[in-house]
Amino acid sequence: ERLAEQVGQTISFHTLEYLEAQGQGTSFVPRLLGFSSSRDREFFELFTTVKGIGNRKALRSLQLPLGRIASAIAAGDTALLTSLPEIGRRTAETIIVDLKDRIDEFILEPGQVDEPVGPAAEIKAESIAVLVQLGESRTDARELVERAMTADPELETAEDVVTAAYR
């Protein structure tokens, strides 16, 4: 989703290669994972140190911005963690116990954005935050902002985007 704004541009990935066992470990297939930042890659590597969370499960479950997941771990928010695919109550509790003291560098400060940097990304993040404060779900807010910014790429402020989103 974050890459959609960078269509036609050169991008770099921070990769992680691992071997995946096939057929009860008799053969291995190399897998390559790409991350948009080294910070995302480091979070993924830390997340997979939790007992019961391998690379595949982590890939399926990390559906929210990683800074938000880190904040939930630090706050002990099992509700947010259990809302992630593949994460049940016990797994969420294990994640919190294992990572709570090791997650500080990944927690977002208030106002910090866990998206690509740049004016468009900042306007988008601010617009989503405003819509969430107005009662929209995060998913709906993101869709409204995407639709408004696609329909009128000339929008220059979050206020303009929110107004256009509600048209």
C-alpha positions in Angstrom: 0.0 0.0 0.0 2.8 2.4 0.9 4.5 1.7 -2.4 1.6 2.8 -4.5 2.7 6.4 -4.0 6.1 5.6 -5.5 5.0 4.1 -8.8 7.6 5.0 -11.5 10.3 5.9 -8.9 13.4 3.9 -8.0 13.0 2.3 -4.6 15.3 0.3 -2.3 14.5 -2.7 -0.2 16.2 -3.9 2.9 16.1 -7.7 2.4 16.2 -10.7 4.7 16.9 -14.2 3.3 16.0 -17.4 5.0 15.6 -21.0 4.2 12.1 -22.5 4.5 11.8 -26.3 5.2 9.8 -28.4 2.8 8.6 -31.9 3.3 9.4 -32.4 7.0 12.8 -30.6 6.7 14.2 -32.9 4.0 14.7 -30.0 1.6 14.9 -26.2 1.9 13.7 -23.4 -0.3 15.4 -20.0 -0.1 13.0 -17.1 0.5 13.7 -13.4 0.2 11.7 -10.8 2.1 11.8 -7.1 1.3 11.3 -4.3 3.7 10.9 -0.6 3.0 13.4 0.4 5.8 16.0 -1.2 7.9 13.9 -0.3 10.9 11.0 -2.5 9.6 13.4 -5.3 8.9 14.8 -5.1 12.5 11.3 -5.1 13.9 10.4 -8.2 11.9 13.6 -10.0 13.1 12.8 -9.1 16.7 9.1 -10.1 16.3 10.2 -13.6 15.0 12.2 -14.2 18.2 8.9 -14.8 20.1 8.2 -18.5 20.6 5.7 -19.7 18.1 6.1 -16.9 15.6 8.1 -17.9 12.5 8.7 -15.9 9.4 5.4 -17.0 7.7 3.2 -16.3 10.7 4.9 -12.9 11.2 4.4 -12.0 7.5 0.7 -12.8 7.8 0.2 -11.0 11.1 2.0 -7.7 10.6 -0.8 -6.0 8.9 -0.7 -2.6 10.7 2.1 -0.1 10.7 5.0 -1.5 12.8 5.2 1.5 15.1 1.5 1.0 16.0 2.2 -2.7 16.8 5.2 -1.7 18.9 3.1 0.8 20.8 0.5 -1.8 21.5 3.2 -4.3 22.8 4.6 -1.6 25.1 1.1 -0.7 26.4 0.1 -4.4 26.9 -2.8 -3.9 24.4 -3.8 -7.5 23.8 -7.0 -6.4 22.0 -5.0 -4.7 19.2 -2.6 -7.7 19.0 -5.4 -10.2 18.8 -7.0 -8.2 16.0 -4.0 -9.2 13.9 -4.3 -12.3 11.7 -2.8 -15.4 13.2 -2.5 -13.9 16.7 -4.6 -15.3 19.5 -4.9 -14.3 23.1 -2.1 -16.5 24.4 0.2 -15.5 21.6 -0.5 -11.9 22.2 0.3 -12.3 25.9 3.6 -14.1 25.0 4.5 -11.3 22.6 4.0 -8.7 25.3 6.0 -10.6 27.9 8.9 -11.4 25.5 9.1 -8.0 23.8 7.8 -5.3 26.2 11.3 -4.4 27.4 13.0 -4.7 24.0 10.6 -2.7 21.8 11.3 0.9 22.9 13.2 2.0 19.8 10.3 1.0 17.6 7.6 2.9 19.5 6.3 6.0 17.7 6.4 9.3 19.5 3.1 11.3 19.4 2.8 13.0 16.0 5.5 10.7 14.4 4.3 9.0 11.3 5.0 5.4 10.4 4.7 6.0 6.7 7.0 7.2 4.0 8.2 10.7 4.6 7.4 13.7 2.4 4.7 16.3 2.1 2.1 14.0 0.5 2.7 11.3 3.1 2.4 13.9 6.0 -0.8 15.3 4.6 -2.2 11.8 4.2 -1.3 10.7 7.7 -2.7 13.9 9.3 -5.9 13.6 7.3 -6.4 10.0 8.4 -5.8 11.0 12.0 -8.4 13.8 11.7 -11.0 11.4 10.2 -10.3 8.8 13.0 -10.9 11.6 15.6 -14.1 12.4 13.8 -15.3 8.8 14.3 -14.2 7.0 11.2 -12.5 3.6 11.5 -8.9 3.7 10.5 -9.6 1.6 7.4 -12.5 3.8 6.3 -10.4 6.9 7.0 -7.6 5.6 4.9 -10.0 4.7 2.0 -11.6 8.2 2.1 -8.3 9.9 2.1 -7.0 7.7 -0.8 -10.1 8.4 -2.8 -10.0 12.2 -2.2 -6.2 12.5 -3.0 -6.6 10.4 -6.1 -9.6 12.4 -7.3 -7.8 15.8 -6.7 -4.0 15.5 -6.5 -3.8 19.3 -6.1 -5.0 19.1 -2.4 -2.4 20.9 -0.3 -3.5 20.6 3.3 -5.1 18.0 5.5 -8.1 20.3 5.9 -8.6 20.3 2.1 -8.3 16.5 2.0 -10.8 16.0 4.9 -13.3 18.4 3.2 -12.9 16.6 -0.1 -13.2 13.2 1.6 -16.6 14.1 3.0 -17.9 15.4 -0.4 
